[in-house]
Amino acid sequence: MDPSRGGRVLADLVGGLIALIVVYGVGQVALPSGDRCHGTSITVWSSTEPGKARADTTAELGVLQRAAEEYGCVEVVPKSSGFAQQEIADALNHDNNSRLPDVWLPTHSFWNELLNEHDGRYDDSLGSVTTSRMRLYVKSGTPLATSLGSASSVGWKALAERARAGELDLVKENALNSTSGAMTTILAFEAAAGGGSGISADDVRAGKLDTYAAPLERSVASYPGEIVEFLSSFQPPVDTATLPTAMIVEEAVYKGFPHLAQHYRGVDLAGPDPTLDHPFLIRPGLDDRRKRLATALHRTLVSDGWQKQFDRAGFDPTGTEHPLTARDGKVVAAVLERWRETLRKRISLAITIDQSGSTEPHKAEITEAISVALDSLTETDRVAFYGFPAGRGAVFGPLSAPGFSDPKKLAVPEVANLGGSSPVIQAVRETADLVRDEVGVNADNPRKQAVIVITDGEQAGAGTAEEQRSAAESIRRYRANGVQVFFVLVGDKPLCTVDRVYSTVASDCRRPGNRPAQIGHDERHWVYCVTERPDCPTPLESQKGKSDEEHIRAIVQQIFDQLGGAPL
């Protein structure tokens, strides 16, 4: 399945979902008289409490599953949002409605994205139907596992402090918009506040709790379903060296990869379960009998009796060190407001180095400047750094340990010098794939997405002129879709790559310094030169009379300023 197409098709379903959402009811429910099942049955996908609502009947049933047992004709299937979205998109892609659930309980944050995309509003209520559970999974044999000893739980505040100290390499499921992974931020705020320790909404707005939340957000899988893809890549035999130190994921996600159990042990997050209430969506086109059964189930779930059980499952403060504050309280409202504000500051960043003789002398300097820039980001800024080339030109991958766990610790890979023939355009295209939103128009990923290309600018890539033209057009499309592409140019070779991306006039690359007659004004914001040269589109005043190292520092600062972050 093409994930981009599937994501778009899923987004097209928004209107239908919104039109058919069941209006929340209150009070006790009168179960349908006569045939409680209306002569039919329904399948419910629950992305809300998958860890508790396991199909394993030997395990304790979740609240939703127990409520469904009142009917005997409602099958509850626990399914993480990441899996559910992929399967729904795939079914719609192939016009196979038989694979769709009759009812889906998605996470509240995913529902909010649908609302926001459809009519620009958010549902600020946290009171709908049911709850979700996430857990911490610790890699065996790591210092973290040793320090935890045989402990069966860890508090959220302690977890945030460990992350802040750099002891955790966290992976969360889609922390931005579609699963309860987004609640990690809110729970970190709440845990730090102690659930009633006097922290006010103004304190939250002032950022006084950010020091706890930020470390839990800094090394995050950033787009829908990424964590599923990430874990799917670790098929037996597993290269344990590539596994993160710890994961915070929905329990059902972990259970979907049973071979990981030999490498990780589960640790409960002390205090109330990471919870968030969720909507109840009925599939468009259900026949009348199934629709009546689905409506009756919803009335059951929102009745006083079952709502109290849901609350006890996720919000009972008894005996907890850091109970949550009231769901409708001012602190929670401020936390949500602050969380959305921090999303606007996110940066997804990838960097590629053209493996040529011209760039070789500058690798260490550029790496150092970028490291300093990342290190100087404020606690409320977030950077997901996807890394330098893993080797040989346009072959890329995330940084090896500790890279993804700590985006401030960068290392230049040892790669062969391929001379001046590395395919820069291909490099940009493949690097942009690491950070672009899978929907393609940044519709459900509020990160700022950027690629920095360090190159001598000479080669636009192998292939025919038509292939090179097509490659350059692809970079323009990335830029149009919100991926900011910066060039940092070294040496004094002709700037053919840049010309083909930013100019509509053909470039003559036979003579150093040669430029086309027309350069778009926009180019001056995206292209920087390490060495002073008359044809550089963006000579910085701070570069004049300075060393190459100082030039690089000024360039990196300018780029990060444009991304909205990092004073140097």
Secondary structure, DSSP 8 states (H G I E B T S, - for coil): --HHHHHHHHHHTHHHHHHH------S-----SS-TTTT--EEEEESSSTTTS-S-TTS---HHHHHHTTTSSEEEEE--HHHHHHHHHHHHHTT-GGGS-SEEE--HHHHHHHHHHHHS-------SS----EEEEEETTSHHHHHHTT-SEEEHHHHHHHHHTT-----BS-TTTTSGGGHHHHHHHHHHHTTTSS--HHHHHTTTTHHHHHHHHSS---STTHHHHHHHT--SS--GGGS-SEEEEEHHHHHT-GGGGGTEEEEEEESS--------EE-TT--HHHHHHHHHHHHHHTSHHHHHHHHHHHH--TT-SS----TTSHHHHHHHHHHHHHHTTEEEEEEEE--STTTGGGHHHHHHHHHHHHHTS-TT-EEEE--SEEETTTEE---TTTTTT-TT----------GGG--HHHHHHHHHHHHS-TTSSSSS--SEEEEEEEE-S----SS-HHHHHHHHHHHHHHHHTTEEEEEEE-SSS--HHHHHHH-SS----SSTT---S---GGGGGTEEESS--TT-S---GGGTT--HHHHHHHHHHHHHHHHT----
